[in-house]
Amino acid sequence: MTGKAKQGASTITQQIVKKAWEIGLMNIRIPPEYGGLGLGALEDCLITEEISAGCTGFNATIEVNNLSEMPLILAGSEEQKKRYLTPMAEEFRLAAYCITEPDAGSDVKGIKTLAKRYNNEYVINGSKVWITNGGVADWYYVVTYTDPEKSYKGMTSFIVDRDTPGIEVGKKENNMGQKCSDTRAVTFNEVKVPEKNRLGGEGEGWKITMRGFDHSRPAISAGAVGLARTAMKHAIRYAKERTAFGVPIYKHEGVSFMIADMAKDIEAARLLVWLSAWTIDQGKRNTLEAAYAKAFAADMAMRVATDAVQVFGGYGYSHEYPVEKLMRDAKVFQIYEGTSQIQRLIIAKEIFERGKEG
């Protein structure tokens, strides 16, 4: 990584993430011809669940690489893939995915970042927020408008090098959860990007981005499953150790039923995640299945983490015990990469407009 990219990064976070790169747990979707493993969405989900069972903040740093690389894998030219994917496999580098803006979260069409063309280059102006890896990335995947009058059909995406003049990276956000994740605002002030860094043609940014989400949402959902699994593990352990009214608390139905619900919902979420990953790995469109997985797994993780706190009682509300962290970390799964409400909109659209009744 460049010196500029390392600025403000947590040393411990970087050491652990670099270890993940060294043992082959990062950039797993990069095709073999560019130095990667060429694994599929299902393998990504298996790895993601295990890492997230440890810490979803670390996993966010790792998984954003896969998210940022996917548009290149799907729509990049041969030259772009060699220039950006191959180095990711050869040395430890990070990337970031720049879509969300101060006034455009769920409403992606509401972005204001603009790229104007001048001969063989574009000049980008605009601000992005909540960008994971924003301060530690070597390059950004950036979605802009080249023709706002055309709405989403006027969106164009670019690969922008971190050291390009005019890029301003904000302070690390003090988020409620996933605190080890480097999340920042990234501002583009008259940033000049060569035409060769445009991904696809003008107006293809929306299509490329949505295709990328179909590939990445299964893994994000797998992260929620991993977190919930760990929350349940802590709840089970505590329910065996803690006694009330002369018996371990798991012998009280109020507690045992909560843990039974955790177990069945985690299993159901995992199967939805695997279905969404398997579908895209078969070369089939998985928009509906990915929305099922993301909505169910995100809501499930929040519910399981909250119930784990309840099982711990007052101790669950303390920083001295692990479940309060899991509850804070879980909330963002209902927000990023498409909120739970957006997933329901997608599901309804697939059912009513595309006739996918099930």
C-alpha positions as CSV (number, residue, x, y, z in Angstrom):
1,M,0.0,0.0,0.0
2,T,1.1,3.6,-0.6
3,G,2.1,5.8,2.3
4,K,-0.9,8.0,1.7
5,A,-3.3,5.0,1.8
6,K,-1.9,4.0,5.2
7,Q,-2.7,7.3,6.7
8,G,-4.9,7.0,9.8
9,A,-5.2,3.2,9.6
10,S,-5.4,1.1,12.7
11,T,-2.1,-0.8,13.0
12,I,-3.8,-3.8,14.6
13,T,-6.5,-3.9,12.0
14,Q,-4.0,-3.7,9.2
15,Q,-1.9,-6.5,10.6
16,I,-4.9,-8.9,10.9
17,V,-6.3,-8.0,7.5
18,K,-2.8,-8.5,6.0
19,K,-2.6,-11.9,7.6
20,A,-5.9,-12.8,5.9
21,W,-4.4,-11.7,2.6
22,E,-1.3,-13.8,3.2
23,I,-3.2,-17.0,3.8
24,G,-5.5,-16.5,0.8
25,L,-8.7,-15.3,2.4
26,M,-8.9,-12.0,0.4
27,N,-9.6,-11.2,-3.2
28,I,-10.9,-14.7,-3.7
29,R,-13.2,-13.8,-6.6
30,I,-10.3,-12.6,-8.8
31,P,-10.0,-15.0,-11.8
32,P,-6.9,-17.2,-12.0
33,E,-5.6,-15.4,-15.1
34,Y,-5.1,-12.3,-13.0
35,G,-3.5,-14.1,-10.1
36,G,-6.6,-14.9,-8.0
37,L,-8.3,-18.0,-6.9
38,G,-11.4,-17.6,-9.1
39,L,-13.7,-18.8,-6.4
40,G,-17.5,-18.4,-6.5
41,A,-20.1,-16.6,-4.3
42,L,-20.7,-19.8,-2.2
43,E,-17.0,-20.1,-1.2
44,D,-17.1,-16.3,-0.5
45,C,-20.0,-16.9,1.9
46,L,-18.3,-19.8,3.7
47,I,-15.2,-17.7,4.3
48,T,-17.2,-14.6,5.3
49,E,-19.3,-16.4,7.8
50,E,-16.3,-17.8,9.6
51,I,-14.4,-14.4,9.7
52,S,-17.6,-12.6,10.8
53,A,-18.1,-15.1,13.6
54,G,-14.9,-13.5,14.9
55,C,-15.5,-9.9,14.1
56,T,-17.7,-8.3,11.4
57,G,-15.6,-5.1,11.5
58,F,-12.6,-7.0,10.2
59,N,-14.7,-8.8,7.7
60,A,-16.0,-5.5,6.4
61,T,-12.5,-4.4,5.6
62,I,-11.8,-7.7,3.8
63,E,-15.2,-8.1,2.0
64,V,-15.1,-4.5,0.6
65,N,-12.2,-5.6,-1.5
66,N,-14.4,-8.3,-3.1
67,L,-17.2,-5.8,-3.5
68,S,-14.9,-3.2,-5.2
69,E,-13.3,-5.7,-7.5
70,M,-16.6,-7.3,-8.7
71,P,-17.5,-4.4,-11.1
72,L,-14.0,-4.9,-12.7
73,I,-14.5,-8.6,-12.9
74,L,-17.9,-8.2,-14.5
75,A,-17.3,-5.2,-16.8
76,G,-13.7,-4.3,-16.9
77,S,-11.5,-4.4,-20.0
78,E,-8.6,-6.8,-20.2
79,E,-6.2,-3.8,-19.7
80,Q,-8.2,-2.6,-16.6
81,K,-8.2,-6.1,-15.1
82,K,-4.5,-6.5,-15.5
83,R,-3.8,-3.0,-14.2
84,Y,-6.0,-3.3,-11.0
85,L,-6.8,-6.9,-10.3
86,T,-3.4,-8.5,-10.8
87,P,-1.7,-6.1,-8.2
88,M,-4.4,-7.0,-5.6
89,A,-3.4,-10.6,-5.9
90,E,0.4,-9.9,-5.9
91,E,0.6,-7.7,-2.9
92,F,-1.5,-6.5,0.0
93,R,-3.7,-3.7,-1.2
94,L,-7.2,-2.4,-0.3
95,A,-10.0,-0.9,-2.3
96,A,-13.1,1.0,-1.6
97,Y,-16.6,1.3,-3.0
98,C,-17.9,4.9,-3.4
99,I,-21.6,5.2,-4.0
100,T,-23.4,6.6,-0.9
101,E,-23.6,10.4,-0.6
102,P,-24.8,12.9,2.0
103,D,-28.2,13.1,0.3
104,A,-28.3,9.7,-1.5
105,G,-28.3,6.4,0.4
106,S,-31.1,4.0,-0.5
107,D,-32.0,6.3,-3.4
108,V,-28.9,5.7,-5.5
109,K,-30.4,7.8,-8.3
110,G,-30.2,10.7,-6.0
111,I,-26.4,11.0,-6.2
112,K,-25.0,14.4,-7.2
113,T,-21.4,13.5,-8.0
114,L,-20.7,14.6,-11.6
115,A,-18.1,13.5,-14.1
116,K,-17.7,15.9,-17.1
117,R,-15.7,14.8,-20.1
118,Y,-13.0,17.0,-21.6
119,N,-11.3,15.3,-24.6
120,N,-9.8,12.0,-23.3
121,E,-10.4,12.6,-19.6
122,Y,-13.1,13.2,-17.1
123,V,-13.2,15.7,-14.2
124,I,-15.1,14.4,-11.2
125,N,-16.7,16.6,-8.5
126,G,-18.7,15.4,-5.6
127,S,-18.7,13.9,-2.1
128,K,-19.2,10.3,-0.9
129,V,-19.9,9.3,2.7
130,W,-19.7,6.1,4.9
131,I,-17.0,4.7,2.6
132,T,-15.5,1.6,4.2
133,N,-11.7,1.5,3.6
134,G,-12.0,5.2,2.6
135,G,-8.7,6.1,4.3
136,V,-6.7,3.0,3.5
137,A,-7.7,2.1,-0.1
138,D,-5.3,2.2,-3.0
139,W,-8.2,2.9,-5.4
140,Y,-11.9,3.6,-5.4
141,Y,-14.8,2.3,-7.5
142,V,-16.8,5.5,-8.0
143,V,-20.3,5.9,-9.4
144,T,-21.1,9.3,-10.9
145,Y,-23.5,11.0,-13.3
146,T,-22.3,11.9,-16.7
147,D,-25.8,12.9,-17.9
148,P,-28.1,13.7,-14.9
149,E,-31.0,14.3,-17.3
150,K,-31.1,10.6,-18.1
151,S,-31.6,9.5,-14.5
152,Y,-30.0,6.1,-13.8
153,K,-29.3,5.7,-17.5
154,G,-26.9,8.6,-17.2
155,M,-24.7,7.1,-14.5
156,T,-21.1,6.1,-15.3
157,S,-18.6,4.4,-13.1
158,F,-14.8,4.8,-12.8
159,I,-11.8,3.4,-11.1
160,V,-10.0,6.2,-9.4
161,D,-6.5,6.0,-8.0
162,R,-6.2,7.1,-4.4
163,D,-3.2,9.4,-5.0
164,T,-5.0,11.4,-7.8
165,P,-4.8,15.1,-7.0
166,G,-8.0,16.6,-5.7
167,I,-9.1,13.7,-3.5
168,E,-9.8,14.6,0.1
169,V,-10.3,11.9,2.7
170,G,-12.3,12.9,5.9
171,K,-11.8,11.8,9.5
172,K,-12.5,8.2,10.6
173,E,-16.1,8.0,11.6
174,N,-16.9,7.1,15.2
175,N,-19.6,4.6,14.4
176,M,-21.8,2.8,16.9
177,G,-20.4,-0.6,15.8
178,Q,-17.8,-2.3,13.6
179,K,-15.4,0.2,15.0
180,C,-12.2,-1.3,13.6
181,S,-13.6,-0.7,10.1
182,D,-12.1,2.4,8.4
183,T,-15.2,4.4,7.4
184,R,-14.8,7.9,6.1
185,A,-16.1,10.6,3.7
186,V,-14.2,10.9,0.4
187,T,-14.5,14.2,-1.5
188,F,-13.6,14.6,-5.2
189,N,-12.5,18.2,-6.1
190,E,-11.7,18.6,-9.8
191,V,-10.3,15.1,-9.9
192,K,-9.0,14.3,-13.4
193,V,-9.5,10.7,-14.4
194,P,-8.4,9.3,-17.8
195,E,-10.9,7.8,-20.2
196,K,-9.2,4.5,-19.8
197,N,-10.4,4.3,-16.2
198,R,-14.0,4.5,-17.2
199,L,-15.7,1.1,-16.5
200,G,-17.9,0.1,-19.4
201,G,-19.5,2.8,-21.5
202,E,-21.1,6.1,-20.5
203,G,-24.5,5.4,-18.9
204,E,-23.6,1.8,-17.8
205,G,-22.7,2.7,-14.2
206,W,-26.1,1.7,-12.8
207,K,-26.3,-1.6,-14.6
208,I,-22.7,-2.5,-13.5
209,T,-23.4,-1.5,-9.9
210,M,-26.6,-3.5,-9.6
211,R,-25.0,-6.6,-11.1
212,G,-22.2,-6.2,-8.6
213,F,-24.8,-6.2,-5.7
214,D,-26.2,-9.5,-6.9
215,H,-22.8,-11.0,-6.4
216,S,-21.9,-9.3,-3.1
217,R,-25.2,-9.4,-1.2
218,P,-24.9,-13.1,-0.5
219,A,-21.6,-12.6,1.3
220,I,-22.8,-9.6,3.2
221,S,-25.7,-11.8,4.4
222,A,-23.3,-14.5,5.4
223,G,-21.6,-12.0,7.6
224,A,-24.9,-11.5,9.5
225,V,-25.2,-15.3,9.9
226,G,-21.6,-15.4,11.4
227,L,-22.4,-12.7,13.9
228,A,-25.6,-14.3,15.0
229,R,-23.9,-17.6,15.4
230,T,-21.5,-16.1,17.9
231,A,-24.2,-14.3,19.7
232,M,-26.1,-17.6,20.2
233,K,-22.9,-19.3,21.3
234,H,-22.4,-16.8,24.1
235,A,-26.1,-17.0,25.1
236,I,-26.0,-20.8,25.3
237,R,-22.8,-20.7,27.4
238,Y,-24.2,-18.1,29.8
239,A,-27.6,-19.9,30.1
240,K,-25.7,-23.0,31.3
241,E,-23.6,-21.1,33.8
242,R,-26.2,-18.7,35.3
243,T,-28.7,-19.9,37.8
244,A,-32.0,-18.5,38.8
245,F,-34.6,-20.0,41.2
246,G,-32.2,-22.9,41.9
247,V,-31.6,-24.1,38.3
248,P,-29.6,-23.0,35.3
249,I,-31.6,-20.3,33.4
250,Y,-31.8,-22.4,30.2
251,K,-34.2,-24.7,32.1
252,H,-36.7,-21.8,32.2
253,E,-38.8,-21.7,29.0
254,G,-38.5,-17.9,28.7
255,V,-34.8,-18.4,28.0
256,S,-34.7,-21.7,26.3
257,F,-37.4,-20.6,23.7
258,M,-35.3,-17.5,22.9
259,I,-32.3,-19.7,22.2
260,A,-34.4,-22.2,20.2
261,D,-35.6,-19.3,18.0
262,M,-32.0,-18.2,17.5
263,A,-31.0,-21.6,16.3
264,K,-33.8,-22.1,13.8
265,D,-33.5,-18.6,12.4
266,I,-29.7,-18.9,12.0
267,E,-30.2,-22.2,10.1
268,A,-32.9,-20.7,7.9
269,A,-30.8,-17.6,7.1
270,R,-27.8,-19.7,6.2
271,L,-29.8,-21.7,3.7
272,L,-31.2,-18.5,2.1
273,V,-27.6,-17.2,1.9
274,W,-26.4,-20.4,0.2
275,L,-29.3,-20.5,-2.2
276,S,-28.6,-16.9,-3.3
277,A,-24.9,-17.7,-3.8
278,W,-25.5,-21.0,-5.5
279,T,-28.0,-19.3,-7.9
280,I,-25.5,-16.7,-9.1
281,D,-22.7,-19.3,-9.3
282,Q,-24.9,-21.2,-11.7
283,G,-25.0,-18.2,-14.0
284,K,-28.6,-17.4,-13.1
285,R,-30.0,-14.1,-12.1
286,N,-30.3,-14.1,-8.2
287,T,-31.8,-10.6,-7.5
288,L,-34.8,-12.1,-5.7
289,E,-32.8,-14.7,-3.8
290,A,-30.2,-12.2,-2.8
291,A,-32.9,-9.9,-1.4
292,Y,-34.5,-12.7,0.5
293,A,-31.1,-13.5,2.1
294,K,-30.1,-9.9,2.9
295,A,-33.5,-8.9,4.4
296,F,-33.9,-12.1,6.5
297,A,-30.3,-12.5,7.6
298,A,-29.9,-8.8,8.6
299,D,-33.1,-8.7,10.6
300,M,-32.3,-12.1,12.1
301,A,-28.8,-11.0,13.2
302,M,-30.2,-7.9,15.0
303,R,-32.9,-10.0,16.7
304,V,-30.5,-12.7,17.8
305,A,-27.9,-10.2,19.1
306,T,-30.6,-8.3,21.0
307,D,-32.0,-11.5,22.5
308,A,-28.5,-12.5,23.5
309,V,-28.2,-9.3,25.5
310,Q,-31.6,-10.2,27.1
311,V,-30.3,-13.6,28.1
312,F,-27.3,-12.0,29.9
313,G,-29.7,-9.6,31.6
314,G,-27.9,-6.6,33.2
315,Y,-24.5,-8.1,32.4
316,G,-25.5,-8.0,28.7
317,Y,-25.7,-4.3,28.9
318,S,-22.2,-3.9,30.1
319,H,-19.0,-3.5,28.1
320,E,-17.5,-6.2,30.3
321,Y,-19.4,-8.9,28.3
322,P,-19.2,-9.5,24.6
323,V,-22.9,-9.5,23.5
324,E,-23.3,-5.7,23.7
325,K,-20.7,-5.3,21.0
326,L,-22.4,-7.9,18.8
327,M,-25.7,-6.0,19.2
328,R,-24.0,-2.8,18.1
329,D,-22.2,-4.5,15.2
330,A,-25.4,-6.2,14.0
331,K,-27.4,-3.0,13.4
332,V,-25.5,-2.0,10.3
333,F,-26.5,-5.1,8.5
334,Q,-30.0,-3.7,8.3
335,I,-28.6,-0.5,6.8
336,Y,-25.6,-1.0,4.4
337,E,-25.6,-2.6,1.0
338,G,-29.3,-2.0,0.7
339,T,-31.5,-1.5,3.8
340,S,-33.9,-4.1,4.9
341,Q,-36.7,-1.8,3.6
342,I,-35.0,-1.7,0.1
343,Q,-34.8,-5.5,0.1
344,R,-38.5,-5.7,0.6
345,L,-39.1,-3.3,-2.2
346,I,-36.9,-5.5,-4.5
347,I,-38.8,-8.6,-3.4
348,A,-42.2,-6.9,-4.1
349,K,-41.0,-5.7,-7.5
350,E,-39.7,-9.2,-8.4
351,I,-43.1,-10.7,-7.4
352,F,-45.5,-8.1,-9.0
353,E,-43.5,-6.8,-12.0
354,R,-41.6,-9.9,-13.0
355,G,-44.0,-12.5,-12.0
356,K,-41.7,-14.4,-9.7
357,E,-44.4,-15.7,-7.3
358,G,-42.2,-18.5,-6.0
